């Protein structure tokens, strides 16, 4: 499932989540679930989200609605996933009969799932709605297809909402100051929807067990994208993490962290370890405080010759632009003499003798043209 499709295709059910949870799950609320929600809400509030007018944060309101939803039993989970897969296959078959190709229903870059492949539910819904809006189907077939689509969306929505608590439980394990907690939950929800598209109930596993790894993968990818200003590939970050962990283990055993010892503990090639250790470390802001009192920053300790005066830089750029415009207004010969004399084109200064040879003039005539050009520039700058 592409990330672009996630925000568009699930916008409808995300909008009415609060109403659906309040209407369909008001009878499922019990004392045990309320007690379970309490610590999570307090823990989320400790992150420091601003309170709304009602006295609760958006995260607290989300959790209050979320924990009213009763979890599925293993039997209900299996029947829901089987029904969802059957409805998906039926919709795909209907779309094929109307001329839709299977490749149009697959997410970009998704691997094959068995013999049928993994299909993007958002694309299935979009193509079905487009087919229903056209004139290719008679009224009876359109009504039947609409019923299938409605049941498909209901089962998919049910499976998503009943596993949102699993996403929060996994996201809490990866809480990181560099990524807001609500963003981790959002990325985990993307992984949950990817798991729904690829899950095969006939394998005999529980859906929550299968979805766990997809949710965790999306959260880890989000953390890698926001971990540093200069983003490194995921395999590089994994290998670096393995190397740093091995360095700690080797030193804990009292051995030097040599390349040979790292090769034994990591299983990586010697060239791979040496090349990764040569990479620059994590980047940081010059405005980060050095001490806890935040009275000094890294910029205060930077060498003076490495600092750039912004005002001076802008002034020099404006001066160079004005000088370039003034030189372009000179006659062609005088402009050529200045360009050759001061290296404005070739970055090499030429003598009047060389200028005269290139223009077919005497050395004295080249000097006169230079003097005339300088006088005209001074006249323009007055």
Secondary structure, 3 states (H helix, E strand, C coil): CCHHHHHHHCHHHHHCHHHHHHHHCHHHCCHHHHHHHHHHHHHHHCCCCCCCCCCCCHHHHHHHHHCCCCCCCHHHHHHHHHHHHHHHHHHHHHHHHCCCCHHHHCCCCCCCCCCCCCCCHHHHHHHHHHHHHCCCCCHHHHHHHHHHHHHHHHHHHHHHHCCHHHHHHHHHHCCECCECHHHHHHHHHHHHHHHHHHCCHHHCCCHHHHHHHHHHHHHHHHHHHHCCCCCCCHHHHHHHHHHHHHHHHHHHCCCCCCHHHHHHHHCCCHHHHHHHHCCCCCCCCCCCECCCCCCCEHHHHCCHHHCCCHHHHHHHHHHHHHHHHHHHCCCHHHHHHHHHHCCCCCCCCCCHHHHHHHHCCCHHHHHHHHHHHHHHHHHHHC
